[in-house]
Amino acid sequence: MQILAATEPRASQTRDGVWSTRLLFLIVGIGTAAWAPLVPHVKAQAGLSEAQLGLLLLCLGIGSIAAMPLAGAAAARFGLRPVVLFGTSAIALPLPILANVDSAWLLAPCLLLFGAGMGAVDCAMNLQAVAVEKARGRPMMSGFHGLYSLGSLVGALAAGALLFTGLGIGTTTLLAVAAIAVMFAASWPGILARAATAGGPAFALPRGIVLVIGILCCITFLTEGSVLDWSAVFLSQDRGVDAARATLGYAAFSVTMTAGRLAGDGIVAWLGRRRVLVLGGLCAAAGLALTVLVPAWEAALAGYALVGAGCANIVPVLFTAAGRQTAMPPSVAVPAVTTFGYTGVLAGPALIGFVAQGTSLPTAFLTVAVLLVGVAGAGRVLRL
């Protein structure tokens, strides 16, 4: 398989392409936020244990990981538009079903489809972002990814506000689907028609320093996934808050994550890559410890905010390191590290479920905190 790069757009396409790319990142962010409040609802409605919920979350991860290479191949053969059409439909259509179905046998295929949609749009939007950034001749990737965080934040806050007013989870989900549909329609004119291939393998097993960077990315993405899929469960189950306030955990995380990413270039220039990795890992670990060890639910919100601030710029620093290392060509190292990262964010929450089933959800969070301390420790010795 070949590494894919979207065909460079003509100058007349770049303005529409920029807005279209921004909307695609917002769609994935809002889709993510729409799923977050559904997690405790699905768990309670279907009567699932932590381990059973973990298995269902694994379905989401399998769908995403399986869809990514297929979406890349489809984009090369058929263009970006069919991939985005399929992916957006696969994000939007399962959400109302997930809000109303109480059978694990029906939830599993819905989550597989939802995960496949997220993976397909993620692949397509990054292909388009590369092409648009190249055509505009200036860095834009951080801003695009910041809009994903902004979409997650706005979606989480909107869901919490709607639930707080007494609107049901089903109606709230339908409003999220409507927002996705409107943004998709607005993005359609600027989606690039074709994608082309460039030489080089799409994936290679990482080795040496690239393997270390991949593991650190996996831990960081695992942390983000654990907050997405388990923060509302923790707040409702272990802190006894209602459904509306349970969404605030992911919202607090998203606020600081978004702010950190939007200011990330300046932060890295000020502190340096090594300090960002060390301080970020320690900050995120401290946030999880605060969430678990202090019984007040308000402390949990502060803890999740610290996790977002700490994790915000770890992954950009690690991707820069993957591009600078010499053990493997960057064109091979960066895709390998990316795959490690997505494995963490998609499969990690399922592992959290298994740990929680064997011990407890607070113990699972503390285990992630220990791993984050390891990230900080690696930052002291890595050549960044």
N, C-alpha and C positions, 0 to 999 in steps of 0.2 A: 504493500500500500504506500502511497505517496503522501508527503506533507502537503496540505492544501493551503492555497492562498487565493483570496478572492481576486477576480479580475479588477485591475485598476480602473476606477470610474473616470469618465470624461469630466472636464472642469464644470460643465453645466449640471452634472449630477451630484457634485460634492455637497452643496448646501442641503438638498433633500436627503442625501445620504447621511449627513451628520445628524439631522433630526430623527431620521428613521432609526439609526443606530442607538441613539439615546432612548427612544421609545422601546426598543427591543430589550435593552437592559432594565428599563422600568418594568416591563411586562414580567420578566423573570423575578425581579424583586417583589412585585406585588403578588405574584403566584406563590412565592415562598411565604410571604406574610399571611396569605389566605389559608395556607395549610397549617401554620403554627397553632392558631386557636382550635383547630379541628382535632389536634392530637388527643387532648384530654377528653374531648367529646366522644371521639371514636373509641377510646379506651373504655369509658364508662358505658356507652351505649351497647357495645358488643360484649361487655363483661370480660375484658382481656386482662391477663396478668402482665407483669413487666416483661417476662420472657416472650409471651405471645405478641405483645406490642412490638418488641424488638424484632421478631420475625417478620411482621408486617412492614416495619421500617426498612428491613433488608430488601423487601420487594421493591421499594422505592429506589434504593441504591442500585439494585441489579438492573432495573429499567433504565436508569440514567447512564450507567457505565456501558451497557450494551448498545444504547442508542448513539453514543458519541461517535465511534468509528463508522457506524452505518450512516449517520447524518453527514459525516465528512465525505464519504464515498458518494452519497446521493447528491450532495452539493456539487461535486465535480462533474457528475454525469448529467444531472437535470437542472442545476442552478440552485441559488439560495431560496428563491421564492417558494417552491414546493416544500422544502425542508421547514421553512418558517411557518407555512400554512399548516402542515401536519403538526409541528411542535406546539404551536399556539392552541390548536384545537385540542390536542392531547393534554394540555395544561388545564384548559377551561372546562371541558366536558366532564371529567371525573369529579370535579369539586362538589357539585350539588349531590352527586351520588354518595360521596364520602360523608356528606353531612346528614344523610338520611338512612343509610344502610347499617344494619346491626349484625350482619353475618360476615365472619372472617373470610369465608369462601368467596364472597363477592368483593370484600374490601381488598383482597390480595391482587386480583387483576386490575382493579381501579388504580391501585398504587403503582403497579408496574407500568400502566399507561401514563399516569401522571409523571412518574420518574422519567419515562422515555421522552415525554414532551419537554421536560426541563432540560434533559441532556441534548436534545436536538436543537432547541432554540439557543442554548448556551454555545454549542458548536457554531451555529450559523452566525450569531451576533458577533462572536469573536473573529470569524473570518471576515465579516463586513467591516468590523472595527479596524483590522489591520489594513485593509484596502483604503478606507476613508482616511485614516491617519497618514498613510503614504501619499495619498493624493493631495492632502492639505499641507503636507510638508512641515508639520510641527507635532510635538507630543500631545496626544489626546487620550491615550489608553487609561490613564489614572482617572480622568474625568468620567469616562464611560463607566468604569467599574464603580466609581463613587455614586453614579446614578442607580446602579443596582442596590447599593446600600440605602440610598434615599427612598427607592421604591419599597424596600423591606420596612423601613422606618415608617413611612407614611401609611403603608398598608396595615402595619401592626397598630398604630395609633388610631386609625379609622375603625378597624375592627373592634378595638377596645371601647371606643366611644359609642359605636352602634350597639354593642352588647350592653353597655352601661345604661343606655336609654331604654332597655327592655326589648330591643329588637332580637328576634330569634337567630340562632346560629345558621339556620337554613336561609333566611332572608339576607343576612349579612354576607353569606357565601355567594348568593346570586348577584348581589351588588358588586362584589369583587370580580365575578365573571363578566358582568356588564362593562366594568372599567377596562378589563383586559381586551374585550372585543372592540371597544372604542379606540384604544391605543393601537391595536393591531391594524384597524382600518386606516388610521392616520399614518401609520408607518409604511403601509403597502407601497405607495408610489416611489419611495426612496430605497426600497430593498433592491440590491443589485441582482441583475438577471442571471449572471453566470459566475461560476467559480472555475479556476484553472489549477493545475497541479504544478508543483515545483519539485526538483529532485531531492532525494533523501528519504530514509526510512521514517515512518511515522512514529515508531516506538522502538526502543532498545532497552534491555535490562540495565539499570544504572549500576555503576561500580565506583569504588573509592569515595571521594568527596561528594560525588553526585548522589550516591546512595545515602550518605549522611544527610545531605540537603533534602532529599526526598522524604526521609523519615521525619525530619523536623517539620516539613510542610504537612505531612500526614497528621502529625500531632496537633498542629495549629488548626487545620481544617476539621479534625475530629472535635476540637474544642468548640468551634463555631457550630458544627452540627449538633453537638450535645445541648447547646443553648437553644437552638431552633426547635428541636424535637422534644426536649425534656424540661425546659424552664417552666412552661405552663403546667405540666404534670406535677413538678416539684412544688410550685406555689399553691396549687389547689390541693394536692394530696398531703404534703408535709407541712404546709403553712396555713392551710384551711381558708384560703381566700376564694372569692367567687370567680366565675368565668371571666367577667370583665376585667378585674384587677390582675388575673393570671396572665393576661396578654401583655402586661406592662413589663414583665421580665425581659422578653425579647425586644420590646420597644426600647428599654433602657440600654440594652446591649447595642441596638441598632443606632441609637443617637451618637454614642461615643465612637462606634465603629465608623459611621459616616463622617463625623467631624475629623477623626484621625486620618481617614483616607484622603479627604479633600485637602487637608493641610499636610499630607504626608511628605511631599517633596521638601518642604521647608524644614520639617522635623528631622528628616534624615540628614539634610545639609547641616543642621545645627548640632545634632548629637553625634552623627556618624553612624555607619551601619552596625558596627559591633555593639555600641551602646543601645541602639534601638532594639536589637535582638535580645540582649541581656535584660534591659529594663522592661521590655515588653513581656517577656516570658514571666518575670517575677511579678509584674503588675497583674497579669491574667491569673496566675496561680493564687495571688493574694485575694483576688476577686472571688474565685471559687471557694476559697477557704472562708471568707466572710459570709458568703451565701449560705454555707452549710453550718458553720459553727455559731452564728448569732441567730437566735430563734425568731426575731422580729422579721416580718415579711418586708418591711421597708429596708432592712439591712440587706436582704436578698437582692432588692432592686439596685442598691448601691454596688453590691458585689458584681452583678451582671454588667453594670456600667463600667466597672474596672476591667472586666474581661474584654469588653469591646475595645476599650482604649488600649489595652495591652496587645491584643491580637491585630489591631488595625494595620500596622506597618511591618509585621514580621514577615508575612508572605512576600510582599514586594522586595524586601531586602534579600530574602532567600532566592527569589527568581533572578535578581541582579547577580548574586553569587554564582548561580548556575550558569549564567551567561559569561562570567569572568573566569571560571575555572578552566584548567587545561587538560584534565584527565580524560574528558570526552568532548567531541565537537559540540558547541552550544546548540546547533540545530537538532542534535539528538538528545542532549542533556535536558533541555527545557521541556520537550514533550514528555520525557520520562518522569521528571519532577512533577509536572502537571497531573499525570495519571496517578502518582502517589497521593497528591493532594486531594483529588476528587475521591479516591478510595477512602480517605479519612473522613471527609465530610458526608459521604453517602453511606458507607458501611459502618462507620464509627458509632453512630447512634444506636444501631442494632446491638453492638457489643456492650454499650452502656446498659441496654435492657437486660442482657444476660448477667452482667455483674450485679445489677440492681436486684435481679431475681435471686441470685445466690447470696447476696449480702443485704444491701439497701441502696436506695437512690443516692442519699448523701455520701455513702462510701464510694459509689461509682464516681461522683463528682470530685471527691478528694483524690481518687486515683488519677484522674485527668490533671488535677493540680500538681501532683508529683511529676507527671510527664512534662508539664510546662516548666517546672524547675529544671528538668533535664535540658529543655530547649535553651533556657538562660545559661546553663552551664556550658553547653556546646558553643554558645555565642562567645564565650571567653577564649576559646581555643581555635575556632575556625578562622581561616584567613579570608576576610571579607573585603 
